Amino acid sequence: MKINFFKYQGAGNDFILIDHTLSPLKDIDNNWIAQLCDRRFGIGADGLMFLTKHPDFDFEMHYFNADGKLGSMCGNGGRCIVAFAKNLGIIDKETNFLAVDGPHYARISASGDWVELQMIDVDSITNDIDAFVLNTGSPHYVAFQKDLKNFDVFTEGKKIRYNEIYSAKGINVNFVEDMGDHLFVRTYERGVEDETYACGTGVTAVAMAMAKHKSQTGHIKTDIKVLGGDIKIEFDYDGANFTNVFLCGPAKLVFEGQL
């Protein structure tokens, strides 16, 4: 049996996408997914997504990490699956779809390669010494770091992800440097167990942490640079709650093929 697949990337965060609208999603082989995501012995990706039907939404997103395990919400994956749904003719300029953390609204450009994805509201940020910890659909740790360009994100991120506090459930570790007109962010992702070129829920967490750190309120727009390109975050913040949160950035088809 041949299966059509599509490879998408959002600011360098890359994914394998499969249209699974013709049959129910069941009997998933996690080892098969991990093999497909392997960069030497498979297609290579940070994760894999199935797009399925849902009676109350345009579609449903099922996201699996590169290790083959079912993942929490992936922001850049969400933007890519919206572009994929447009490519399939399921949606046009906007959509409401279901993900593991609940419903999401998104709008997409006419060209189909720029997606603005609404993320969940956030009402809690805690501190771990000088770092911030919050959940934007996935759990994130945000730490400030000077000379981030030359920082060993893999080694230091892995230490935090596997320390005695976070090792049981895992956490995504983000390092941020304030460059004045933008934030520079690098992320170690659980499930991938490596640094990725971008992390959508991660940059969302960073923008929120920075707003709290600077005591900013109102409608906030933040430009962020990651290894894979540029992303924009905007939200409303009243000093306690983050609402109307949007993750905005590119979502582009790289290639397609058959398994």
C-alpha positions as CSV (number, residue, x, y, z in Angstrom):
1,M,0.0,0.0,0.0
2,K,1.4,3.4,-1.0
3,I,0.8,6.4,1.3
4,N,1.2,10.0,0.0
5,F,3.1,12.3,2.3
6,F,4.0,16.0,2.3
7,K,7.0,17.7,3.9
8,Y,6.4,21.2,5.3
9,Q,8.5,23.6,7.3
10,G,7.6,26.6,9.4
11,A,10.7,28.8,10.1
12,G,12.9,25.7,9.9
13,N,10.7,23.5,12.1
14,D,9.9,20.7,9.7
15,F,7.1,18.1,9.6
16,I,5.8,15.1,7.7
17,L,2.1,15.5,7.0
18,I,-0.3,12.8,5.9
19,D,-4.0,13.2,4.8
20,H,-5.9,10.6,6.9
21,T,-9.5,11.9,6.1
22,L,-10.6,8.7,4.3
23,S,-10.2,6.3,7.2
24,P,-10.2,6.5,11.1
25,L,-6.9,7.0,12.9
26,K,-6.0,3.7,14.7
27,D,-3.3,1.2,15.3
28,I,-0.5,3.8,15.0
29,D,3.0,2.3,14.9
30,N,5.2,4.6,17.0
31,N,8.4,3.0,15.8
32,W,7.3,3.6,12.2
33,I,6.8,7.2,12.9
34,A,10.2,7.5,14.6
35,Q,11.8,5.8,11.6
36,L,10.2,8.3,9.1
37,C,11.4,11.2,11.2
38,D,14.9,9.9,11.3
39,R,17.2,12.2,9.4
40,R,19.5,9.5,8.2
41,F,17.3,6.5,7.7
42,G,13.9,8.1,7.0
43,I,12.4,11.3,5.5
44,G,13.7,13.4,8.3
45,A,11.5,15.7,10.4
46,D,10.9,17.2,13.9
47,G,7.5,15.5,14.0
48,L,4.7,13.9,12.0
49,M,1.1,14.9,11.7
50,F,-2.1,13.2,10.6
51,L,-5.0,15.3,9.4
52,T,-8.3,13.7,10.1
53,K,-12.0,14.5,9.8
54,H,-14.0,15.9,12.8
55,P,-17.8,16.4,12.8
56,D,-17.6,19.8,14.6
57,F,-14.4,21.3,13.0
58,D,-12.8,21.7,9.6
59,F,-10.3,19.0,10.6
60,E,-8.4,17.5,13.6
61,M,-4.6,17.6,14.1
62,H,-2.8,14.6,15.5
63,Y,0.8,15.4,16.3
64,F,3.6,12.9,17.0
65,N,7.1,13.9,18.1
66,A,10.2,12.7,16.3
67,D,10.6,10.0,18.9
68,G,7.3,8.5,17.6
69,K,5.3,9.4,20.7
70,L,2.1,11.4,20.7
71,G,3.0,15.0,21.5
72,S,1.5,18.0,23.1
73,M,0.5,21.1,21.0
74,C,3.0,22.1,18.4
75,G,2.6,25.7,17.2
76,N,4.7,25.6,14.1
77,G,3.1,22.3,13.3
78,G,-0.3,23.9,13.7
79,R,0.6,26.5,11.2
80,C,1.9,23.9,8.8
81,I,-1.2,21.7,9.0
82,V,-3.3,24.8,8.2
83,A,-1.3,25.4,5.1
84,F,-1.6,21.7,4.3
85,A,-5.4,21.8,4.7
86,K,-5.6,24.8,2.3
87,N,-3.4,22.8,-0.2
88,L,-5.9,19.9,0.1
89,G,-8.9,22.2,-0.5
90,I,-10.4,21.6,2.9
91,I,-10.2,25.3,3.9
92,D,-9.7,28.7,2.2
93,K,-8.8,31.9,4.1
94,E,-9.5,30.8,7.6
95,T,-10.3,27.7,9.7
96,N,-11.3,26.3,13.0
97,F,-9.7,23.0,13.8
98,L,-9.1,20.8,16.8
99,A,-5.7,19.9,18.4
100,V,-4.7,18.1,21.5
101,D,-5.0,21.3,23.6
102,G,-8.4,22.2,22.3
103,P,-9.9,24.3,19.4
104,H,-7.8,26.7,17.4
105,Y,-8.7,29.4,14.9
106,A,-6.3,30.4,12.1
107,R,-6.2,32.6,9.1
108,I,-4.0,32.1,6.1
109,S,-2.7,34.3,3.3
110,A,-3.9,34.0,-0.3
111,S,-0.5,32.6,-1.3
112,G,-0.9,29.9,1.4
113,D,2.5,30.3,2.9
114,W,1.8,32.7,5.9
115,V,-0.3,31.5,8.7
116,E,-1.6,33.3,11.8
117,L,-2.6,30.8,14.4
118,Q,-4.5,31.6,17.6
119,M,-3.0,29.9,20.6
120,I,-4.5,29.1,23.9
121,D,-5.0,31.7,26.6
122,V,-2.5,31.6,29.5
123,D,-3.2,32.7,33.0
124,S,-0.3,31.3,34.9
125,I,3.5,31.9,34.9
126,T,5.7,30.6,37.7
127,N,9.4,31.2,38.4
128,D,12.3,28.7,38.7
129,I,14.9,31.0,40.3
130,D,15.5,33.5,37.5
131,A,13.7,31.5,34.8
132,F,10.0,31.4,33.9
133,V,7.8,28.3,33.5
134,L,4.5,28.3,31.7
135,N,2.3,26.2,29.4
136,T,1.3,27.5,26.0
137,G,-0.1,24.2,24.8
138,S,3.2,22.5,25.7
139,P,5.3,23.1,28.9
140,H,8.1,25.6,28.6
141,Y,11.1,26.9,30.6
142,V,12.4,30.3,29.6
143,A,15.8,31.6,30.6
144,F,17.7,34.7,29.7
145,Q,21.1,34.2,28.1
146,K,23.9,36.5,26.9
147,D,25.8,35.8,23.7
148,L,23.2,33.2,22.7
149,K,24.7,32.8,19.3
150,N,27.7,31.0,20.8
151,F,25.8,29.3,23.6
152,D,25.7,25.4,23.9
153,V,21.9,25.0,23.7
154,F,22.0,21.3,23.4
155,T,24.1,20.6,26.4
156,E,22.6,23.2,28.7
157,G,19.1,22.6,27.5
158,K,19.4,18.8,28.0
159,K,20.6,19.4,31.6
160,I,17.4,21.3,32.5
161,R,15.1,19.0,30.5
162,Y,16.4,16.0,32.5
163,N,17.0,17.5,35.9
164,E,15.2,16.2,39.0
165,I,12.4,18.7,38.6
166,Y,11.4,18.1,35.0
167,S,12.7,14.7,34.0
168,A,9.5,12.8,34.7
169,K,7.3,14.7,32.3
170,G,9.9,16.6,30.4
171,I,9.9,20.3,29.4
172,N,11.0,22.4,26.4
173,V,13.9,24.7,27.3
174,N,14.1,28.1,25.6
175,F,17.0,30.6,25.9
176,V,16.4,34.2,24.9
177,E,18.6,37.2,24.3
178,D,17.0,40.7,24.0
179,M,18.5,42.3,20.9
180,G,16.6,45.6,21.2
181,D,14.3,45.5,18.2
182,H,13.7,41.8,18.4
183,L,14.2,38.7,20.6
184,F,16.6,36.0,19.6
185,V,15.5,32.6,20.7
186,R,17.0,29.1,20.6
187,T,15.1,26.0,21.9
188,Y,15.9,22.5,23.1
189,E,12.7,20.4,22.4
190,R,11.6,17.4,24.4
191,G,10.5,14.5,22.1
192,V,13.0,15.6,19.5
193,E,15.7,15.6,22.2
194,D,17.8,18.2,20.4
195,E,17.8,21.8,19.4
196,T,15.3,22.7,16.7
197,Y,15.4,25.6,14.2
198,A,12.2,26.9,15.7
199,C,9.5,26.1,18.3
200,G,6.1,27.8,18.0
201,T,4.8,27.2,21.5
202,G,8.3,28.1,22.7
203,V,8.5,31.5,21.1
204,T,5.0,32.2,22.3
205,A,6.1,31.4,25.9
206,V,9.2,33.6,25.5
207,A,7.2,36.6,24.4
208,M,4.9,36.2,27.3
209,A,7.7,35.7,29.8
210,M,9.4,38.9,28.4
211,A,6.2,40.9,28.8
212,K,5.9,39.8,32.4
213,H,9.6,40.4,33.0
214,K,9.3,44.0,31.7
215,S,5.9,44.6,33.3
216,Q,4.4,45.4,29.9
217,T,0.6,45.4,29.5
218,G,-1.9,46.1,26.7
219,H,-1.7,44.8,23.1
220,I,1.8,43.6,22.7
221,K,3.5,42.7,19.4
222,T,6.9,40.9,19.5
223,D,9.3,40.2,16.6
224,I,11.4,37.0,17.2
225,K,14.3,35.6,15.3
226,V,15.0,31.9,15.5
227,L,17.6,29.8,13.6
228,G,15.1,29.1,10.9
229,G,13.8,32.6,10.3
230,D,11.4,35.2,11.6
231,I,8.2,34.8,13.7
232,K,5.8,37.3,15.1
233,I,3.8,37.0,18.3
234,E,1.0,39.2,19.5
235,F,-1.4,39.1,22.4
236,D,-3.3,41.1,25.0
237,Y,-1.9,41.1,28.5
238,D,-3.6,42.7,31.5
239,G,-0.9,41.9,34.0
240,A,-2.4,38.5,34.9
241,N,-3.9,36.9,31.8
242,F,-2.7,36.5,28.2
243,T,-5.5,36.5,25.7
244,N,-6.0,36.8,21.9
245,V,-2.7,35.1,21.4
246,F,-1.5,34.7,17.8
247,L,1.6,32.9,16.5
248,C,2.4,34.3,13.0
249,G,4.9,33.0,10.5
250,P,5.7,31.1,7.3
251,A,4.5,27.6,6.6
252,K,5.8,26.2,3.3
253,L,5.6,23.0,1.3
254,V,9.1,21.6,0.8
255,F,8.4,18.4,-1.2
256,E,5.9,15.5,-1.5
257,G,6.3,11.8,-2.2
258,Q,5.1,8.3,-1.5
259,L,5.8,5.8,1.2
